[in-house]
């Protein structure tokens, strides 16, 4: 009874300090996302609640029990699937739960779909393999370790003659190592066909005298080659090709926890979510490489999970290396791969020709596993850089392009860059991230080599076409045993947009990349600063959000931040509103104090001559 009184008292305090009017709308997109062209789909009557891993969980869990039943958890990222009682509507429940200390976010249980488009059988079977030079890569592939590809999809046909020898199995040598998050059991057999098609592209058995050849992997000189790249079926989509947010997030975290190295996701939707983002971050931090289809809407609208920073977003090209009409495009898309009329395995021990970025995605996943099995010491970031920089040109479709410097997958070049074939390293590529900044901010340049640097390192000379706008060090050295290294590009304030060419040179090889330096905010002003929630327990965190008067120009807008009491609450020195966006969020971290009662801290945001402030109340 005493606990119930305390609970009710806390809820009353929450509404007293926050007020119902300050609760964010449940269906507002997170501040760092761009609305998609199609409305988001979600499971009616279900919410996903994310809890702060540090804050006590008793109060949020008790609050959820008043709303309905927790039927599923993802402990790795602190996510809880809540089925609401019929009498409670979703928006009311979300507003109530968001006000509870320790609740980081509340969102619908979104539904995600397999990416596939109608068949276009006008191309010859498996034209993609020689296009990406997989056959040349097989000649120099010398595997050193096993790598597992998790096909997070509709499952894989266990009995397919082109796949059964490539499936990872438990220690009994019989049971397939996979999981079904649709039915919550270990039977991840495919009842749709989509996942089987993707699995075959990535790693169908090669040189077995039947069917097709996957990308990963085979070499005439390698004995027992099937063991070095194996498939793990993770079923998160049902027989109709759709699945829930929690199923996909569970599939990602399960794959990461169960030894998968490459996560291949030919699925997605137009709505991002904290749950999905956290699952991706969890897998990336555990060393996984995450690859996802960019989507088939033929627009630049972000699709998730491909849009997240820690995911390689894959566009689709056709046999003429032209971006397909259906492929998503834009600066957020990292690489292109064959995705038109792709012949591969299908359920029922059959074969089919399909088109879509779903087909492009496993080309990259298979290439990643092939390279990683050959060079297992690579980190996920190093492998990603190798795949994204050792590419061939592609042809834009109707002016549509992907990220600056990006291209179409080339397995052979990527394997050479990882050390395939041995030999003396040479300069392979130069990239700049971000490729556009506001003057006064820095960018990061990355040089990559065709093979690991030898003893003493590998020195690359650097220069800038306009050092008064953007300057670089005179040289950078790739450390011994590494294939890439970063350097800082310092920029200075400009009155008009200026493009600077950065040049890297070594051993007679030259690579160039452009950096656009922009003037300050271009008339955009700071409109507001808000804090949610407006009070927290000491030791917890809150979220601050800055809003501009209009979309940020190319290069983004940097807003400086300050706390009136850094002993009680700290903020980062600045937050950047990305180009094209009007808002950006940052975390306010508070400290605990056993002898304090309550404190109010003013957070101030400044852009140019304009400042905006908001107050955070901290209870101890």
C-alpha positions as CSV (number, residue, x, y, z in Angstrom):
1,X,0.0,0.0,0.0
2,X,2.9,2.4,0.9
3,X,4.4,1.7,-2.6
4,X,1.1,2.5,-4.3
5,X,0.8,5.8,-2.4
6,X,4.4,6.7,-3.5
7,X,3.6,5.8,-7.1
8,X,0.5,7.9,-7.2
9,X,2.3,10.8,-5.6
10,X,5.1,10.6,-8.1
11,X,2.7,10.6,-11.0
12,X,1.0,13.7,-9.6
13,X,4.3,15.4,-9.3
14,X,5.2,14.5,-12.9
15,X,2.0,16.1,-14.2
16,X,2.4,19.1,-12.0
17,X,5.9,19.8,-13.4
18,X,5.5,18.8,-17.0
19,X,1.8,19.2,-17.7
20,X,0.0,17.3,-20.4
21,X,0.6,20.1,-22.9
22,X,4.4,19.4,-22.8
23,X,4.2,15.7,-23.7
24,X,5.4,15.1,-27.2
25,X,3.1,13.5,-29.7
26,X,3.6,9.8,-30.0
27,X,3.7,9.8,-33.7
28,X,6.1,12.7,-34.2
29,X,9.3,11.5,-35.9
30,X,12.5,11.8,-33.9
31,X,14.3,15.1,-34.5
32,X,17.1,13.6,-36.6
33,X,14.8,11.9,-39.2
34,X,13.3,13.0,-42.4
35,X,9.6,12.2,-43.0
36,X,9.1,9.5,-45.5
37,X,6.7,9.6,-48.5
38,X,4.5,6.8,-47.0
39,X,2.8,6.7,-43.6
40,X,4.3,4.4,-41.1
41,X,2.6,1.1,-40.2
42,X,2.5,-0.2,-36.7
43,X,0.9,-2.9,-34.5
44,X,-2.3,-1.4,-33.0
45,X,-2.4,-1.3,-29.2
46,X,1.4,-2.0,-28.8
47,X,4.1,0.3,-27.6
48,X,7.9,-0.2,-27.3
49,X,9.3,1.5,-24.2
50,X,13.0,2.1,-23.8
51,X,14.4,2.4,-20.3
52,X,17.6,4.1,-19.1
53,X,20.0,1.3,-18.2
54,X,21.3,3.2,-15.2
55,X,18.0,4.5,-13.7
56,X,16.0,2.2,-11.4
57,X,13.4,0.2,-13.4
58,X,10.9,-0.4,-10.6
59,X,8.8,2.7,-11.2
60,X,8.7,2.5,-15.0
61,X,7.8,-1.2,-14.8
62,X,5.1,-0.5,-12.3
63,X,3.7,2.3,-14.5
64,X,3.7,-0.1,-17.5
65,X,1.7,-2.6,-15.5
66,X,-1.0,0.0,-15.1
67,X,-1.2,0.3,-18.9
68,X,-1.1,-3.3,-19.9
69,X,1.3,-6.3,-20.1
70,X,5.0,-6.5,-20.9
71,X,5.1,-9.4,-23.3
72,X,8.6,-9.2,-24.7
73,X,12.0,-7.6,-23.7
74,X,15.3,-6.9,-25.4
75,X,17.6,-6.6,-22.4
76,X,20.6,-5.7,-24.4
77,X,19.1,-2.4,-25.3
78,X,16.6,-2.0,-22.5
79,X,13.5,-2.2,-24.7
80,X,10.1,-3.5,-23.5
81,X,7.1,-4.4,-25.7
82,X,3.9,-3.4,-24.0
83,X,0.5,-4.6,-25.0
84,X,-2.0,-2.1,-23.8
85,X,-5.3,-3.0,-22.2
86,X,-8.3,-2.3,-24.7
87,X,-9.4,0.7,-22.6
88,X,-6.1,2.6,-23.0
89,X,-5.4,4.4,-26.2
90,X,-1.8,4.6,-27.5
91,X,-1.3,8.3,-27.4
92,X,-2.5,8.7,-23.8
93,X,-0.4,5.8,-22.7
94,X,2.7,7.2,-24.4
95,X,2.2,10.6,-22.8
96,X,1.8,9.0,-19.4
97,X,4.9,6.8,-19.8
98,X,7.2,9.5,-21.2
99,X,6.8,11.5,-18.0
100,X,8.1,8.6,-15.8
101,X,11.7,9.1,-14.7
102,X,13.9,6.5,-16.3
103,X,11.8,6.2,-19.5
104,X,14.1,7.2,-22.4
105,X,11.5,6.9,-25.2
106,X,8.1,5.5,-26.1
107,X,7.2,4.6,-29.7
108,X,4.8,2.4,-31.7
109,X,5.8,-1.2,-32.6
110,X,6.4,-0.3,-36.2
111,X,6.1,-2.9,-39.0
112,X,8.9,-3.4,-41.5
113,X,8.7,-5.0,-44.9
114,X,10.9,-7.0,-47.3
115,X,12.3,-5.0,-50.2
116,X,11.5,-6.6,-53.5
117,X,10.0,-5.4,-56.9
118,X,8.3,-7.4,-59.7
119,X,10.5,-9.6,-61.8
120,X,12.4,-8.2,-64.8
121,X,13.8,-11.3,-66.6
122,X,15.5,-9.5,-69.5
123,X,19.0,-10.1,-68.3
124,X,21.1,-13.3,-68.4
125,X,21.4,-15.4,-65.4
126,X,24.0,-14.3,-62.8
127,X,25.4,-11.4,-64.9
128,X,26.4,-9.8,-61.6
129,X,29.3,-12.1,-60.6
130,X,31.7,-11.1,-63.3
131,X,30.5,-7.5,-63.1
132,X,31.7,-7.2,-59.5
133,X,34.7,-9.4,-60.4
134,X,33.8,-12.1,-57.8
135,X,35.4,-14.7,-60.1
136,X,38.8,-12.9,-59.9
137,X,38.5,-12.6,-56.1
138,X,38.0,-16.4,-55.8
139,X,41.4,-16.9,-57.4
140,X,43.3,-15.0,-54.7
141,X,41.0,-15.8,-51.7
142,X,42.9,-17.5,-48.9
143,X,40.6,-17.8,-45.9
144,X,42.0,-17.7,-42.4
145,X,38.9,-17.8,-40.2
146,X,35.2,-18.6,-40.4
147,X,32.7,-15.8,-40.8
148,X,28.9,-16.1,-40.3
149,X,26.3,-14.1,-42.3
150,X,23.0,-13.6,-40.5
151,X,20.2,-13.4,-43.1
152,X,17.7,-11.3,-41.1
153,X,14.7,-11.9,-43.3
154,X,11.9,-14.5,-43.9
155,X,14.2,-17.4,-43.1
156,X,16.2,-19.8,-45.3
157,X,15.0,-23.0,-47.0
158,X,16.8,-25.6,-44.9
159,X,16.6,-28.3,-47.6
160,X,17.8,-26.3,-50.6
161,X,20.5,-28.3,-52.3
162,X,22.5,-25.1,-53.0
163,X,22.3,-23.9,-49.4
164,X,22.2,-26.9,-47.0
165,X,26.0,-27.3,-46.9
166,X,26.4,-23.5,-46.2
167,X,24.1,-23.4,-43.2
168,X,25.8,-23.0,-39.8
169,X,24.8,-25.8,-37.5
170,X,25.0,-26.5,-33.8
171,X,27.6,-28.8,-32.2
172,X,25.4,-31.9,-33.0
173,X,26.2,-31.2,-36.7
174,X,22.5,-31.4,-37.6
175,X,20.5,-28.7,-36.0
176,X,20.5,-25.4,-38.0
177,X,21.8,-22.5,-36.0
178,X,19.0,-19.9,-36.4
179,X,16.0,-18.4,-34.7
180,X,12.4,-17.5,-35.6
181,X,11.2,-14.3,-34.0
182,X,7.8,-14.5,-35.7
183,X,6.8,-17.7,-34.0
184,X,9.4,-17.6,-31.2
185,X,11.1,-20.9,-31.8
186,X,14.2,-22.3,-33.4
187,X,12.6,-23.2,-36.7
188,X,13.7,-20.4,-39.1
189,X,12.7,-22.3,-42.3
190,X,11.6,-19.9,-45.1
191,X,7.8,-19.8,-45.8
192,X,8.1,-16.8,-48.2
193,X,11.2,-17.2,-50.5
194,X,12.7,-13.8,-50.0
195,X,15.2,-14.8,-47.4
196,X,16.3,-17.9,-49.4
197,X,16.8,-15.7,-52.5
198,X,19.1,-13.3,-50.5
199,X,20.9,-16.2,-48.9
200,X,21.8,-17.7,-52.3
201,X,23.2,-14.4,-53.6
202,X,25.4,-14.0,-50.6
203,X,26.7,-17.6,-50.2
204,X,25.1,-20.3,-52.3
205,X,27.5,-23.3,-52.6
206,X,30.0,-22.9,-55.4
207,X,31.5,-25.6,-57.6
208,X,29.0,-28.3,-56.5
209,X,27.8,-29.0,-60.0
210,X,24.2,-27.7,-59.5
211,X,22.3,-24.4,-59.3
212,X,24.1,-21.1,-58.9
213,X,27.2,-19.7,-57.4
214,X,27.1,-17.3,-54.4
215,X,29.6,-14.6,-53.8
216,X,31.2,-16.1,-50.6
217,X,33.3,-18.1,-51.3
218,X,35.4,-20.6,-53.3
219,X,38.9,-21.1,-54.5
220,X,40.4,-24.0,-56.4
221,X,43.3,-24.0,-53.9
222,X,41.2,-24.1,-50.7
223,X,40.2,-27.3,-49.2
224,X,36.9,-27.4,-47.3
225,X,35.9,-24.0,-48.5
226,X,32.3,-24.2,-47.4
227,X,33.2,-24.0,-43.8
228,X,34.7,-20.5,-44.1
229,X,31.5,-18.6,-44.8
230,X,28.3,-19.9,-43.4
231,X,24.7,-18.7,-43.1
232,X,22.5,-18.1,-40.1
233,X,18.8,-17.8,-40.8
234,X,17.1,-15.2,-38.5
235,X,13.4,-15.1,-39.3
236,X,11.9,-11.7,-38.5
237,X,9.4,-11.4,-41.4
238,X,6.4,-13.6,-41.8
239,X,5.0,-15.5,-44.8
240,X,3.7,-12.2,-46.3
241,X,7.1,-10.6,-46.0
242,X,6.3,-8.2,-43.1
243,X,7.5,-8.1,-39.5
244,X,7.3,-6.0,-36.4
245,X,9.9,-3.5,-34.9
246,X,10.5,-5.8,-31.9
247,X,11.0,-8.8,-34.1
248,X,13.6,-7.0,-36.3
249,X,15.4,-5.5,-33.2
250,X,15.4,-8.9,-31.5
251,X,16.8,-10.5,-34.7
252,X,19.6,-7.9,-34.7
253,X,20.6,-8.4,-31.1
254,X,20.2,-12.2,-31.2
255,X,22.5,-12.4,-34.3
256,X,25.1,-10.2,-32.6
257,X,25.0,-12.2,-29.4
258,X,25.2,-15.5,-31.2
259,X,28.4,-15.0,-33.2
260,X,27.2,-13.5,-36.5
261,X,29.8,-11.3,-38.1
262,X,27.8,-9.8,-41.0
263,X,24.2,-8.8,-40.5
264,X,22.4,-8.8,-43.9
265,X,19.0,-7.0,-43.9
266,X,17.0,-6.8,-47.1
267,X,14.2,-5.1,-45.3
268,X,13.1,-1.8,-44.0
269,X,10.5,0.9,-43.6
270,X,10.0,4.6,-43.8
271,X,10.0,5.2,-40.0
272,X,13.1,5.1,-37.8
273,X,12.8,4.3,-34.1
274,X,14.9,4.4,-31.0
275,X,14.5,0.7,-30.6
276,X,15.9,-0.1,-34.0
277,X,18.6,2.5,-33.7
278,X,19.7,1.1,-30.4
279,X,19.7,-2.5,-31.8
280,X,21.9,-1.4,-34.7
281,X,24.3,0.4,-32.3
282,X,24.4,-2.6,-30.0
283,X,25.4,-4.9,-32.9
284,X,28.0,-2.4,-34.3
285,X,29.6,-2.0,-30.8
286,X,29.9,-5.8,-30.6
287,X,32.0,-5.7,-33.8
288,X,29.4,-6.7,-36.4
289,X,29.2,-5.3,-39.9
290,X,25.6,-4.3,-40.7
291,X,24.4,-4.1,-44.3
292,X,20.8,-3.1,-45.4
293,X,18.9,-2.5,-48.5
294,X,18.3,1.2,-49.3
295,X,14.7,0.7,-50.4
296,X,12.8,0.6,-53.7
297,X,10.7,3.8,-53.6
298,X,12.8,5.5,-56.3
299,X,13.2,8.6,-54.1
300,X,15.7,10.1,-51.7
301,X,13.5,9.5,-48.6
302,X,15.4,7.7,-45.9
303,X,14.6,4.0,-45.2
304,X,15.4,2.3,-42.0
305,X,17.6,0.7,-40.8
306,X,19.7,1.5,-43.9
307,X,19.7,5.3,-43.0
308,X,21.5,4.8,-39.7
309,X,25.2,5.8,-39.5
310,X,26.3,2.3,-38.4
311,X,24.7,0.6,-41.4
312,X,26.0,0.3,-45.0
313,X,23.0,1.4,-47.2
314,X,23.0,-0.4,-50.5
315,X,21.5,0.9,-53.7
316,X,20.7,-1.2,-56.8
317,X,22.4,-1.1,-60.2
318,X,21.6,-2.9,-63.5
319,X,23.9,-4.8,-65.9
320,X,25.0,-1.5,-67.5
321,X,26.1,-0.2,-64.1
322,X,23.2,2.3,-64.0
323,X,21.3,3.1,-60.8
324,X,17.9,1.4,-61.2
325,X,14.8,3.4,-61.5
326,X,13.3,1.9,-58.3
327,X,16.4,2.3,-56.1
328,X,16.5,4.9,-53.3
329,X,19.3,7.4,-53.7
330,X,20.9,10.4,-52.0
331,X,23.9,11.2,-49.9
332,X,22.9,8.8,-47.2
333,X,23.3,5.8,-49.5
334,X,26.9,4.3,-49.1
335,X,27.4,1.9,-52.0
336,X,25.7,0.3,-55.0
337,X,25.5,-3.3,-56.1
338,X,23.7,-5.4,-58.7
339,X,20.0,-5.5,-58.0
340,X,18.2,-5.9,-61.3
341,X,17.1,-9.4,-62.6
342,X,19.2,-11.4,-60.1
343,X,18.9,-15.2,-60.5
344,X,19.2,-17.0,-57.1
345,X,17.9,-19.7,-54.9
346,X,14.2,-19.8,-53.9
347,X,12.0,-21.7,-51.4
348,X,11.0,-25.3,-52.3
349,X,14.5,-26.1,-53.6
350,X,13.9,-23.9,-56.6
351,X,15.4,-20.8,-58.3
352,X,13.9,-17.4,-59.3
353,X,14.8,-14.1,-60.8
354,X,14.0,-11.1,-58.6
355,X,14.9,-7.4,-58.7
356,X,15.3,-4.9,-55.8
357,X,17.7,-3.4,-53.4
358,X,16.9,-6.5,-51.5
359,X,19.1,-8.3,-54.1
360,X,21.8,-5.7,-54.0
361,X,22.2,-5.9,-50.2
362,X,23.4,-9.6,-50.0
363,X,26.0,-8.9,-52.8
364,X,27.7,-6.6,-50.3
365,X,27.1,-8.9,-47.3
366,X,28.6,-11.8,-49.2
367,X,31.6,-9.7,-50.3
368,X,32.1,-8.6,-46.7
369,X,32.2,-12.2,-45.4
370,X,34.6,-13.2,-48.2
371,X,37.0,-10.4,-47.4
372,X,36.7,-10.8,-43.6
373,X,37.4,-14.5,-43.7
374,X,40.5,-13.7,-45.6
375,X,41.6,-10.9,-43.3
376,X,40.0,-11.6,-39.9
377,X,42.1,-9.0,-38.1
378,X,40.1,-6.2,-39.7
379,X,37.7,-4.2,-37.5
380,X,34.1,-3.7,-38.7
381,X,35.0,0.0,-39.5
382,X,38.2,-1.0,-41.5
383,X,36.2,-3.6,-43.4
384,X,33.5,-1.1,-44.2
385,X,36.0,1.4,-45.4
386,X,37.6,-1.2,-47.7
387,X,34.3,-2.1,-49.2
388,X,33.1,1.5,-49.7
389,X,36.3,2.9,-51.2
390,X,37.5,0.1,-53.5
391,X,34.6,0.4,-55.9
392,X,33.9,1.0,-59.6
393,X,32.0,3.9,-61.1
394,X,28.3,3.7,-61.6
395,X,26.0,5.7,-63.9
396,X,23.3,7.9,-62.3
397,X,19.7,7.4,-63.3
398,X,18.0,10.6,-64.4
399,X,20.4,12.7,-62.3
400,X,20.0,10.5,-59.2
401,X,23.3,9.9,-57.3
402,X,24.4,8.3,-54.1
403,X,27.1,9.5,-51.6
404,X,30.0,11.5,-52.9
405,X,32.8,9.2,-53.9
406,X,30.7,6.1,-53.6
407,X,30.5,3.5,-56.4
408,X,29.5,0.0,-57.4
409,X,30.8,-2.9,-55.4
410,X,34.0,-4.6,-56.6
411,X,34.9,-7.8,-54.6
412,X,38.3,-8.3,-56.3
413,X,39.5,-4.7,-55.5
414,X,38.2,-5.0,-51.9
415,X,40.0,-8.2,-51.4
416,X,43.2,-6.8,-52.8
417,X,42.9,-3.8,-50.5
418,X,42.6,-6.2,-47.5
419,X,45.8,-7.9,-48.6
420,X,44.5,-10.3,-51.2
421,X,47.3,-11.4,-53.5
422,X,50.0,-9.9,-51.3
423,X,52.6,-7.5,-52.7
424,X,53.7,-4.0,-51.9
425,X,50.8,-1.6,-50.8
426,X,49.9,1.4,-52.9
427,X,47.5,4.3,-52.4
428,X,43.9,3.1,-53.1
429,X,41.5,5.9,-52.2
430,X,40.8,9.2,-50.4
431,X,37.5,10.1,-48.8
432,X,36.3,13.1,-46.8
433,X,33.5,13.0,-44.2
434,X,31.4,15.1,-44.1
435,X,31.9,16.4,-47.6
436,X,30.3,19.7,-46.7
437,X,30.9,21.8,-43.6
438,X,30.3,25.4,-42.3
439,X,33.6,27.3,-42.2
440,X,35.3,27.0,-38.9
441,X,34.4,23.3,-38.4
442,X,36.7,20.4,-39.3
443,X,36.3,17.4,-41.5
444,X,38.0,14.0,-41.5
445,X,40.0,12.7,-44.4
446,X,40.7,9.0,-44.8
447,X,43.4,7.5,-47.0
448,X,43.2,3.8,-47.8
449,X,45.8,1.4,-49.3
450,X,45.6,-1.7,-51.5
451,X,47.3,-3.8,-48.8
452,X,48.5,-3.4,-45.2
453,X,51.3,-1.0,-44.6
454,X,54.7,-2.6,-44.2
455,X,57.3,-2.1,-41.5
456,X,57.7,1.6,-40.7
457,X,54.3,2.5,-42.1
458,X,53.3,4.0,-45.5
459,X,53.5,7.8,-45.9
460,X,51.0,9.7,-48.1
461,X,51.6,13.3,-49.1
462,X,48.7,15.7,-48.7
463,X,47.8,19.1,-50.2
464,X,44.9,21.5,-50.5
465,X,43.9,23.6,-53.5
466,X,43.1,26.5,-51.2
467,X,44.8,26.4,-47.8
468,X,43.3,29.7,-46.7
469,X,39.9,28.0,-46.8
470,X,40.8,24.4,-45.8
471,X,44.2,23.2,-44.7
472,X,45.7,19.7,-44.2
473,X,48.9,18.4,-42.8
474,X,51.7,17.9,-45.3
475,X,51.6,14.2,-44.9
476,X,50.0,11.3,-43.0
477,X,51.4,7.8,-42.3
478,X,49.4,4.6,-42.4
479,X,50.7,2.5,-39.4
480,X,52.3,-0.8,-40.0
481,X,49.8,-3.6,-40.6
482,X,46.9,-1.2,-41.3
483,X,45.2,-0.4,-44.6
484,X,43.9,3.1,-43.7
485,X,44.3,6.1,-41.5
486,X,42.6,9.4,-40.8
487,X,43.7,13.1,-40.8
488,X,42.0,16.3,-39.9
489,X,41.0,19.0,-42.4
490,X,40.8,22.4,-40.7
491,X,38.5,24.9,-42.3
492,X,38.1,28.7,-41.9
493,X,35.1,31.1,-42.2
494,X,34.1,32.1,-45.7
495,X,31.7,34.7,-47.1
496,X,30.5,32.5,-49.9
497,X,30.4,28.7,-50.6
498,X,33.8,27.5,-51.7
499,X,34.8,24.1,-52.9
500,X,38.4,22.9,-52.1
501,X,40.1,19.9,-53.6
502,X,42.2,17.8,-51.3
503,X,44.9,15.7,-52.9
504,X,46.7,12.6,-51.6
505,X,49.8,11.3,-53.4
506,X,52.2,8.3,-52.9
507,X,54.3,6.2,-55.2
508,X,53.1,8.0,-58.4
509,X,49.4,7.4,-57.5
510,X,47.2,10.4,-56.9
511,X,43.7,10.5,-55.4
512,X,41.5,13.6,-54.9
513,X,38.3,14.4,-53.1
514,X,36.3,17.7,-52.8
515,X,35.2,19.5,-49.6
516,X,32.6,22.2,-49.7
517,X,33.0,25.0,-47.2
518,X,29.9,27.1,-46.5
519,X,29.4,30.5,-44.9
520,X,27.6,30.7,-41.5
521,X,23.9,30.1,-41.1
522,X,22.9,31.8,-44.4
523,X,20.0,33.8,-42.7
524,X,18.8,30.9,-40.6
525,X,18.3,31.9,-36.9
526,X,17.9,30.1,-33.7
527,X,14.1,29.9,-32.9
528,X,13.8,27.9,-29.7
529,X,15.4,25.6,-27.1
530,X,13.2,23.0,-25.3
531,X,14.0,20.4,-22.7
532,X,12.2,17.1,-22.1
533,X,11.3,16.1,-19.5
534,X,11.5,19.4,-17.7
535,X,12.5,17.7,-14.4
536,X,14.6,14.6,-13.6
537,X,16.1,12.8,-10.7
538,X,19.8,13.6,-10.1
539,X,21.9,11.2,-12.0
540,X,19.4,10.9,-14.8
541,X,19.5,12.6,-18.2
542,X,17.2,14.8,-20.2
543,X,17.0,15.7,-23.9
544,X,17.5,19.2,-25.2
545,X,16.3,20.2,-28.7
546,X,17.2,23.3,-30.7
547,X,15.0,24.5,-33.5
548,X,16.0,26.8,-36.3
549,X,13.8,29.3,-38.2
550,X,14.3,27.2,-41.4
551,X,16.3,24.2,-42.8
552,X,20.0,24.3,-42.2
553,X,22.1,25.0,-45.3
554,X,24.6,22.6,-46.8
555,X,27.2,21.7,-44.2
556,X,24.7,22.1,-41.3
557,X,24.5,24.8,-38.5
558,X,26.5,24.6,-35.3
559,X,24.7,25.9,-32.2
560,X,26.8,26.4,-29.0
561,X,25.5,25.2,-25.7
562,X,26.1,26.2,-22.1
563,X,24.9,25.1,-18.6
564,X,24.5,27.6,-15.8
565,X,25.6,25.0,-13.2
566,X,28.1,22.4,-14.6
567,X,28.3,20.7,-11.2
568,X,24.7,19.7,-11.5
569,X,24.1,19.4,-15.2
570,X,26.4,19.2,-18.2
571,X,25.9,19.6,-21.9
572,X,28.2,19.2,-25.0
573,X,29.9,22.4,-26.1
574,X,27.8,22.4,-29.3
575,X,25.2,20.6,-31.4
576,X,25.0,20.5,-35.2
577,X,21.7,20.8,-37.1
578,X,22.3,18.6,-40.2
579,X,21.8,20.1,-43.7
580,X,18.1,20.3,-44.6
581,X,16.9,19.8,-41.0
582,X,15.4,22.3,-38.7
583,X,16.1,20.6,-35.4
584,X,18.8,18.7,-33.5
585,X,18.8,17.1,-30.1
586,X,21.5,16.7,-27.4
587,X,21.8,15.0,-24.0
588,X,21.8,16.8,-20.7
589,X,23.5,14.7,-18.1
590,X,22.9,15.4,-14.4
591,X,24.8,14.4,-11.3
592,X,23.6,12.9,-8.0
593,X,23.9,14.7,-4.7
594,X,22.9,13.1,-1.4
595,X,22.7,16.3,0.5
596,X,20.8,18.4,-2.1
597,X,17.1,18.8,-2.4
598,X,16.2,20.5,-5.7
599,X,18.1,22.6,-8.1
600,X,17.2,24.5,-11.3
601,X,19.8,24.7,-14.0
602,X,19.5,27.0,-17.1
603,X,20.6,25.6,-20.4
604,X,21.5,28.2,-23.0
605,X,21.9,27.7,-26.8
606,X,23.5,30.4,-29.0
607,X,23.7,31.0,-32.7
608,X,25.4,34.2,-33.8
609,X,23.9,37.0,-31.7
610,X,20.8,35.0,-30.7
611,X,20.4,33.0,-27.6
612,X,17.6,30.9,-26.3
613,X,17.3,29.4,-22.8
614,X,15.3,26.7,-21.0
615,X,15.3,25.5,-17.4
616,X,15.8,21.9,-16.1
617,X,14.7,21.1,-12.5
618,X,16.8,18.4,-10.8
619,X,15.4,16.5,-7.8
620,X,17.7,14.7,-5.4
